[in-house]
Amino acid sequence: METPETPRVKVLEAMSYALRAYRAMFEGNLYKALYYCDESLRLQSDFLIPLFLKGLILASLGKVDEAIEVFNTLVRLGDKNPITYLFLGQLYGIKGSCSDALESYKKALNIEDNFPSAQFLKLLCLESLGKYEELLEEYDKVLRVAPNLKILYVKKADILRKLGKYYEALECINKALEKDPNDINALYLKGVLLKRMNKFEEAYQVFKKLIDELNVKWLDALRHLASICLTIGEFKEAIKYAEEGLKIAGEDPTFLYYIGKAYERLKEYEKAKEYLNRCIEKKPSYVKALLSLAKIHEEEGNYEKAADLYVKSQLYMDKHVKRDLD
């Protein structure tokens, strides 16, 4: 026959097992810790502490689905700890369930609005899901509280760029550069924006600063600058920056094309043909290179070769069109 003290004894025993689980987990003995959690829960199935520890242990062991089930049990039992939702969101993220992860982070922030980890992960989820308008609202909320976070201005500007709001994006990126004129990420994005806006001279100056002054040798930055140099007639500089790209990337077709195109504009046809042929050798379907090479042969009076190249370029263009239609 049970005595009135029995339930209390069970609670104390369950607590004892929970403490042993915590100690075993702290010592790195996860399976032993898991055993103690289960023993604690056998005595008191709605005991939140061993449930939380069990969720952590299962997550550490890579048992993601089981961990999610445990944390959802905590939620069903009325757990209001925002960290529970944070871990649940991270586990959904590991599974690739970004929508579920987002909901978990929102619930964490509903409980504790000043929770930077949940806020950051929520932003990542919104970006991953392409919820750009909502993401911009979240950036503005964070910036009102922390206006000196220049990285958020850069991120916000990049989202505005994706939405085609180039002028707003440029205004945003300038705020980041006010805080740090040499922020390489902000400068790169500013150069990209100016190029998209056909402000080639300004873009040229930005990429020159990034590459020449700050010694940033990003391949995309070199590609942008070489391309801009071709557009504004700085052909020798186009060759210079494309050659820097070749030193890093090897026989990159885009850099080979830029050099060939620059030599074509300089009417140094032999060098132009050398680089354009190298480009086509690496990428036979490079239509712009085929057309440039055809034009050179036409200028030189080699009409048969020019016609052959024009036909090849048309065939590749037709293939691209068909692929896009399919």
Protein Blocks (a to p, Z undefined) as FASTA:
>chain_A
ZZfklmmmmmmmmmmmmmmmmmmmmnopaklmmmmmmmmmmmmmmlmklmmmmmmmmmmn
opaklmmmmmmmmmmnopabfklmmmmmmmmmmnopaklmmmmmmmmmmmmmclfklmmm
mmmmmmmnopaklmmmmmmmmmmmmmmlmklmmmmmmmmmmnopamlmmmmmmmmmmmom
klmklmmmmmmmmmmnopaklmmmmmmmmmmmnopacfklmmmmmmmmmmnopamlmmmm
mmmmmmmnopafklmmmmmmmmmmnopaklmmmmmmmmmmmmmmlmklmmmmmmmmmmno
pamlmmmmmmmmmmmmmmmmmmmmZZ
